[in-house]
C-alpha cells in the first residue's frame, strides 16, 4: 500500500525568531542526557514515535546508536513529569553553524498537557547555544527541522507558534499502512 506524505522543512535564522511557550503548571524538568545510552535513546524514539509512524531508526543496531550519540554536537534533552520521561528533543550540529532538531515529541500519555510547547522552546534555546557546550563547533546561525503529515496533529502549529517559518515542502509517495503504526515495541497495542 502506498500513502501520500507531505514533508515541511522549517527554520529560524536568528535567536530573535524564538517565541517561547509558557511553562506548564506541572512538575516538569528538562535535563540533558549527557551519557550516551543507546537503550535509553531507542526507548525515547519508540515511545514517542511508535504511534506516529517513526520507523527510520528501527533497524539501527546498538553500535549504530552508540556511534550516533557520541558525535560532537549531538544532544538529547528529556522532559520529565514528576520523574517520568514525558518526551524529548534531539539536536545535531551540522556544517556552517546549522543545528537540526532531528527528533522532537512527547510520549502519548503526556500529549495535550502544554508540555510540548515548553519542551520545544527549551530545545530551540539549547540549539541556539549549542556551541557554548561544544568547543570547536561554529556558533549557531540557523536552527531547522522537518515535520510531515504523519506526525501528530498539533506539530506544525507548535513549530509555527515557536517562530519557525516554512522554507520547503515536498510531497512523496511512501510504502506503508497509515492505519498500522509500529507501536513502541513489537506486539504492543496503542
N, C-alpha and C positions, 0 to 999 in steps of 0.2 A: 504494500500500500504506500502511496506517496502523499505527502502533505505539503502545503504551501507555507513557507516560513518567511516572515519579513524580519530583517535584522536592521536595527538602527544603531549607528555609531554616534556617540555624543562626546562633547568635550567642554572643558573650561580652559581658558588660555591665560588666566590671571587669578591670583588668590582673591582679588576683589570680586570675582564672579560668584564666590561661595555665598549661599543663603542658608544658614544653619536652621535646622528644625528645633523646636522647643524640646527640652529634656522631659521625658515621660515621668508621670507620677508613679514611679515604681523603683525598686531597689536594683537599678541597672548599673553594672560596672563593665567597662570596656578595657580589656587587657591584651597586650601583645603576647602571643605565644612565641617566646624567644628561643625555645629549644625545638629544633626541627623534629617533628614527630609524624612520620607517615601514617601511623594508626589514627592519631587524632585528626589530622587533616583529611584523611579519607572519610572518617566519621562525619566531620562537618559537611563535606561535599555531598555525601549521600543523604544525610539527614535534612539538609536544606533543599537539595535539588532532586531528590527521589520522586517527588510528585509533580515536578515541572519539567521532566524530560532531560535533566542533565545526564549525559551519557558519555561525553568525550573523554573523561578520565577513568571510566570504569575498567578499562583494560590496562591501566598503568600498574607496573609491578612495584613492589616495595622499594627496589633500587631506583626506579623512575621517580617515585615520590620523594625519596631522600635527596636525590640529585637536584630536583626542582626546588625543594625547600632550603637547600644550602646555598643557592645562588645569591650573590650580593644584591641587595635591594629587593628581595622577596620578603614580604612580611604578611603575617596573618594576625588580625585583630579580632578578638572574640568578645561578643556581648554576653554577659551572664545576668540572668534574672534570679536573684536570691541564690546564687551559686550554681545554677543550671545553665549550660550553654544554650543560648537563645538564637544565635546567628553569628555570622562572621563577614569580614571583608578581607580580601586578599589583594595585595598590591605587588606590582612588579615594575622595577626601574627598567627603562628602555633607553635607547640611544637619544642623544641630543636633548636631554632633560625631560623626556616624556615619562610619565608614570601611568600605567594602566591599572584600573580596578578590574582585575581579572575575574574575580567572583565576589558576589555580594548577595546576601539573602538571609532569611530567617527560617528557623525550624517551623513547620506548620502550626504547632500549638502556640507559637508566640506572635503570629501574624495578627494584624488588626488591633494592636495594643499600643501603637505610636512608637514602637521601638525602632522600626526600620528607618524612619527619617533621622532619628538621633544617631543611629549607628552609621548611616551613610554620611551624615555631616561630620562625624568624628573621623571616619575613614578618609574622606576628602581632605580634611585638615592634615591628617598624617601623610597623605600623598604629597601635599604641598611642602611639608617639612621633612620629607624622606631623606634628603641628602645630609641633613643635620645628624642623622643616626648612622650614616654610611660614608665615612671619609673616602674621598676619591670619586664619588658619584657627582655628576653635574647637578646644579641646583634645578629644581623642578620648574619647567616653563609651560608645561601642559599636562593636564590630567584628563584621561579619556577612558571610555568604557563602551561596551556594546550590550544591547539587550535585544530580545527578539519576541516574536508573538507567542512563543512557547512559555515565556516567563510569566510570573504572577500578574494579575490584572492591574495592580497598583504600581508596578515597577516604573513604567515610563513616567507617570505623574510624579513619583518621588524624585526621579532624576531631574525633571524639569523644574520642580519646586526648589531643588538644591542649587540651581543656577547653571545646569548643563544645557547646551544647545546641540541640536542635531546637525551633523556635518555630512552624513552619508546614509543612504537607505538602499538595501538590496533585498530582492525577492527571489527565493530559490525553492526548488522542489527538493524535498528530503524523503528518504525512505523512513517509514515509521508508522506507528499506530497512535494517533493522538489520544485515544481512549485508554491506552495501556502504558502509563509511565512505569519505570522500573521499580519505584519504591526505594526505601532506604536500605534494604537488603533483600536477597533472593527469597521469594515466598512471602514477603511482608505485605500485609494489606495496608491500604491507605486509609 
